[in-house]
Amino acid sequence: MKILFITKLLTVKGNGVLGALKNEIIYLQQIADVALFNIGLELEKDIAQTVFTAPEYQTISELPEPYNKPDIVVFEEVYKLDYVKLYNECLKNKIPYVVIPHGCLVTAEQNKKKLKHMVANILFFNRYLKKAAAVQYLNEQERDNSKFRCKKTVIIPNTVEFRERTQDIDQSLFRFIYVGRYDVTVKGLDLMVSAFISLKDWCRENNVVLELYGPIEENPALDALKKEIADADCGDFISINGPVYGEEKARKLQQASVFIQTSRNEGQPMGIIEALSYGLPCVVTYSTSFGHYCNQKGCGIGVNFSKEELEGAIKNIFTDKEYLASCRVSAVENMKKDFDTKAVSETTLKIYKELISK
């Protein structure tokens, strides 16, 4: 079976789509003929064994055999104008294709720059989605919240490649950690910081700190958040830091006590999956798509987008040491069962074979 993935990434470091793509391919290429057609920025050398790049190649038919006539094509994301020519090529040559939107089709995302999305959909992307063999959602929540009703949908989650722990938890402080983009509104960082500011006396009494890591760029909302922390005199236990990648990121996650993410809207954050794979309990809002999962599987606490509920969860996961310990075990067990790269890749191959046969 010949599978061609197509991507156009405009940023690389810290890009969740790139992390998801790498994990999608890493085992799948061991059980099928897999190639990546990269028409965006240069990517890591080890992302796939077979990579074709633009501008050396402009179309699918120009690729070397056998990938000039793949059995199925997988498009990562939706809103790339370069995809219009490529999906039409698939239709012309009767090659089925799958679209993975990575959260961009949910109503909350579509309502951002609403007019721009409406025009783009009418002119370019409604047909792209309608003609797909399937739209591949990460979970039921993303599918159910999608503004589009596609004729065929499949559910295939992001995956994680497990690595053994190399660091012990830092016992000197109780560290809540967030690693991700500083998109204050989407990630709900305003709620997160506000909750910790309200708990400042409790945090100091119990040596509780909040550490945030992510790419710091020109960001008025982040500047306002920093000012809020400074004005509340909470800089001693709330820190906004630059990005961490690779081994440094792994070390920070392993040394932390709890991962926290309070998004207003998400598809399926790789940051949470990675944290859970290290046995890191999570406090998350339901809108991250992991709130109910953490409650049901016993690997953290899910809450509504509520300051009161979030403050309660922060205190509870700190206080209930027995539950905290059980979360660490449960997180690893459930990640291996539900998000292991090998298991998900085998399911993916089976689903793609069914789409091809139809």
N, C-alpha and C positions, 0 to 999 in steps of 0.2 A: 504494500500500500504506500502510495507516494503522497505526502502531505506537504503543502507549501504554506508557511506562515508569512504574512506580509505586515510590516510595521513601519510607521514613520514617527519617530520620537523627536521632539523638539528640545527636550531636556533629558539628561542622562542620570547624573548623580541624585540619589534619593527619589527616583521616579518609581512609583509603585507598579506601574504597568510593565516596566522593564523587569522588575523582580518577579512579577507573575509570569511574564513571558519566558524568562530563563528557567523557572521551575517547570513550566508547561513542557518545555522542549527536552530538558535534561534526561529524563528517562524514556520519554516517548521515542526519541531517536534511537534507542536501543532495541525497540520492538517494531519499528516501522522506518521507512525511508523518509526522513524529515529534512527540510531545508528552510532557511530564513531568507526572505527577500527584504533587505533593509533599504528603504528609500529616504531615511532621515539621517540623523547624526551618526557618526561613527560609534560603534558599540564595542563592548569588551570582546576580546579575542575568544574567550571560552564560552560565549553565550550559546553557540551551536557549532556542531562539527562542520556543517556546510552552510556558508553564508554568501549570498550574492548582493551586490550593492549597486546603487545608482551613483553616478550617471553611466557607469559601465553597461548596465542593463536598463532598458526603459520599459519593457513589456515582459509579460510572462513567456510569450512565445520565443523571446530572444534568449531565455535562460538555457544553459546546457541540459542535455537529456540526463535523466528522465523528467526533470522538473519543468520543462517547457510544456509538458502535458500531464500535470499532476492529477491525482484522483479527486483531490479536494483542496480547496484554498481556505485559509483562515485569516480573516482581516482583524487586526487588533485596533480597536476603537472605531469611531464612526466618522467624525468630522475632519476628514482629510480629502481635499479636492483631488489629490493624485489618485485616490481610490476609484474615482468615477470612471476613468479610462480603464482601470484594471478589472473592475467588476463587470463592465460591459464586454471586455475581452472574455471573461469567464462565461457570460451568457452566450456570446457568439460561438464559443467552442464547446458549449454544453458541459462546462466544468462546474459542479456544485460548489457553493461557497458558504462559509459560516461567518457571522459577524459577532465579535465579542465587544460589547459597548463599554465595559468597565464603569458602569454607573451613570453614563452620560444621558441615558434615555429616561431616567426617572423624572417625575413631574417637577420636583424641586430644582433639578439641574436645568430642565427645559424652560422653566420660568425665569431663569437668569438670562439676561439679554434676550428676552422673549421674542421680540420682533425679529432679531437677527436669526434666531433658531427657526422661526416660522418660515422666513424667506429661504433659508438654506435648505430646509426640509422639502419645501415645495419645488425648488429649482433642481436640487441635486440628490437628496438622501432618502426621500420617501420610497422611491423606486428601488434604490439600493437595498433597503431593508425588506421591502415587499418581495423582491425576487430572490432573497437569500434562501438557501436550503434550510437554514435555521438561524435564529438569533440565540446566542449562547449566553445565558445569564449565570451569575455567580451563585445565586441563591433564590429562593422563592420570593423573598421580600423585594429584591430588585425587580424580578419579573412582575410581581403584582403592583408595584409602584410605577411601572413603566407607562409613559404616556402613549406608547405605540402598542397596537394589538397586532402581532405578527402571526402569520399562518402556522408557523412551526417554531417552537421554542424548546431548548434543552437546558438542563441545569448541570453545570460542571464547576465545582468550586476552584478557587486558587489552591495551590499546594505549597508544601514546605519540605525542604530537604533537611532531615534531622542530623544534628551534630552533637557530639558529647559535650557536656559542660566542662569548661576549663577554669572557671572562676567560682569562688564561694560567695555567698551573699554577704555583703558588707553589713556587719552587725552594729557598727558604731552609730548609724542613723537608720531610721525607717524611711526608705526612699520611695516616693511615688515618682515614676518616670514616664515622660511622653516623648516619643521620637516620631517626627513626621514634619509635614509642611506647616509653616506658620500662616495658614489660611484661617484667620481668627474666627470668621463667621462660620464657615463650613465645619471646621474642627471643634467649634464650640469652646475655644480657648478663653473667651470672655467669661463663660460660666465656670470653667475650671478654676481660673485665677480668683474670681469673685468668691467661690466657695472656700478656698484656702485662706483668703484674706479674712473672711468671717471667722475662721477657725484659728486665727493667729495665736491666741493665748494657749489653746489646746496643743497646737503644733509645737510651740516652744517648750511646753511642759513635757512633751513626750518625744522630743527629738525627731519630729516628723518634718521632712523636707519635700518640696516639689521641684523636680529638675526637668526642664524642657530642652529638647535638642532638635535643631532643624536649620535649613539654609536661611541665613539672615540677608535679606535683600531690602531694597527700598519698599517700605511697608508702613503706611500711616496707621493702620489698625494695630500693628505690632508696637509701634511707637507709643500709641495711646495706652496699650496694655502695660508697657514698661513704666510709663508715668503713673498709672494706677498703683502699681506695686511700690514705686518709690514714695508716692504721696501717702500710702498706708503704712510706710516704714516696715515693709515686709521683705526687703531684699536679703535678709539674713537666712531665710528659709525657702524663698521662691527665686529660682534662677532661670534666666532665659539664655541659652547657650547656642553656639554655632553647631553645624552639622557633625554627625559622627557616621562613619562608614566602615564596612568590613569588620576587621577584628576589634577595632575600638568600639564599634556599635555593639558587637557581641559581648564584649567585656562589660559595658555599661548596663546592658540588659540583665546579664547574669548577676551582677552585684546589687541590683535593685531589689526592692521588696515587693512592689506592686506596679503593674503597668496601668496607666489611666488614659482614657480617650473619651471625650464628651461631644462627639460630632452631632451636628444637626441632621446630617445626611451623608451616607456612605454607601458604596457598593459592597466591598468585602476587603477591609484594610489589611494589607500585607503586614503592617506593623503589629497588629494584634495577633495574627497567626504566628508570626515569628516569636513574639513574646511568650505566647502560650506553649510553643514548641520547646522553649527553654524551661518550662515549668514555672513561669511567672504568672501569678494570679492577676486577674484583670478587673478593674472597675470601669465599666463602659455604659454609655447610654444605649437604649434600644435602637436608636437610629444608626448606630455603627453596624448593625446587622448581627452583632454578637451578644447583645444584652440577654436575650432569652436563652441563647446557647450557654452562656456562662452560668445562668441560674439553673438550667436543667441538667447540665453536665457537672455542676459543682466545681467549676474552675474559676470562680470569681463572682462578681455581683453586677447585675444589670439594673439600670434605673431609667426612669423617664427623664426628659430634659427639664429637670427641676433642681433648683439650688438646694432646697430642703432635703430632697431625696439623696442628692449627691453628697451632702455633708454627712447624712446618716450612714451612707455606704462607706465613706472614708473612715469614719470612726469605727464602724462595725468590723471592717476587714482588719483593722489594726488591733482591735480588742479581742476578737475571737481567734486566738492563736491556734486552736485545734482545727477550725475551719480553714485557716490560712495554710496550715501544713497539708491538709487533705487536698486543697486546691492545687498545690504544687505537683502532687502525684496525679491527680485527675486530669490536669491540663495536658501533661505529656501523653497519658494513655489515650485521651480522646482525640488529640491532634494526630497521633499515629493511626488511629482508626478512621478518622474522617477526612484528613487532609494530607496523608502521606503521598509523596510524589508517585511512587510506584503504583499504589492502588488506584489513584485518580487517573493516572496515565492509561492504565489498562481499561478503565471504564470509558475514558475518552475515545480510545481506539475502537471500542465496541460501538459507541454511539455514532462515530464518523462512518463506520462500515455500514450501519443501518441507513444513514442519510444517503450514502452513495447508492445503495441498492434500490432506494426509492426514486 
